[in-house]
Amino acid sequence: MVNGLFSSSNYQGLKKMLDATVMRHEAIASNLANLETPNYKRIDVDSSFNTELSRAISSGSNRDLAHLEPRIVLDKNAPAPNRDGNTVQLDSELLNLQQNGVAHTMQTQFISSTIMKLKSAIQGRNL
């Protein structure tokens, strides 16, 4: 049961989503820290990650999921540079930070829920 619970493609996919959320938080923090750095280019998690993750989860293959890793890249969709060449916009980054925080909370709640089900099963309780 334990192996089935933690090796399911949905659970593994959720862990990868959580990895991407943590990495996105690091990217946002870097963007905010470099808000006034001349010629700094905004970074984010590669936009293709979500598509690749959805495909891997729908295939049901843990092997595909195991090889999938989020990575930080320059944001090709960043707005035109300011006069100093910087592509970071404070209001957008703060909004991204808030959205990423909500996503992280939801993902950790789903993982916690899975662990609580296992704990209840071990203790012999019904949910």
N, C-alpha and C positions, 0 to 999 in steps of 0.2 A: 504493500500500500504506500509506504513512504516513497519508494522509488518512483512509483506511478504518479504520485502527487507532485514531486519536485522535478520530475523529468518530462512532464507534459509540455507540449510546444507552447501552450498558452502561458504557463508559468515561466518558462525559459524566455519567451518573448517579453513578458512583463519585466523580467530582470534586465533584459537588454534596453527596454524603454527607460528604466530607472538609470541605467548607466548613461544613456544619452541625456537624460534630464540633468544629471550631476555634471556632465561635461558641458552642457549648454550653460549651466550656472557659472562655471568657470570662465566660459567665453564672455558672458555678459559682464562678469566682474572685471575681466581684462578690458573690455570695451569701455566700461565706466571709468576705470583707472586711467585710461588713455584718452579721455574725452577731449583734452586740450593739447594732446601731443600732435605736433605738425606731421602731416603725411601718414598718420596712422590709418590703417584700413580695418574696417569692422570685420570681426570673425564670428562664426557660428558653427554649429554642428552641420555637417554636410546634408543638404536638403534631400539627397537621394536615400538617406538612411531610412526614413519612414516608409518609402516605397519598397525598399529591399526587405525591411522588417515585416511588412504586411505580406509580401510574397512568401517569405520563409515560414511565417506562422500558418498561412493558408495551406502550404505544402505539407505541414505536419512533420517536417523533417527537423529533428534536433541537430542533425549534422549541419544543415544550412544555417541554423541559428548559432551554432557554436563558432562558425567562422565569421559571423557578422559582428563587426565592431564599429561603433560610432567614431567619427574623427572630426576634428576641427579644421575648417578651411576658411579662406577669405570669402566673405559674403559677396557673391556676384550681383545680388539684387540690392545692395546697399545704395542709398541715395547718392546723388552727385556730391563730390567732395565740396567742403566749405572752402573759403578763400585760402585756408592754410593746408588744404589737401586732406583733411580729416573727414571720414565718412560716418562717424558716430553721431547720432542724434539723441540727446538726453531723454526726451519724452518717450521715444520709441524703446530705448533700452529699459527705462523704468517699467513700461508696460510689459515688455518681454520678461523682465524679472518677476513681475507679479504673476503673469500667466505660467511661467515656469515653476514658480512656487506652488501654485494650485495643482499643476500636473504632478509635481513631486509628492504632494500630500495624498493625492488620489492613488498614485502608484504604491506608495508605502502602505496605505490602508488596505489595498487589495492583497499585497504580500502578507501583511499582518493577519488578515482574515484567513488566508490559507494556513498559516502557522497555527492560528487559534483553532481551526478545525482539527488539525493534527493533535493538538494538545487535548482537546475535548475527547477525541477518540481514544487517546492513551489513558485518560482519566475515566473513560467509560460513561461519559455524559452525552446526552442528546443535545443537539443545537436548538 
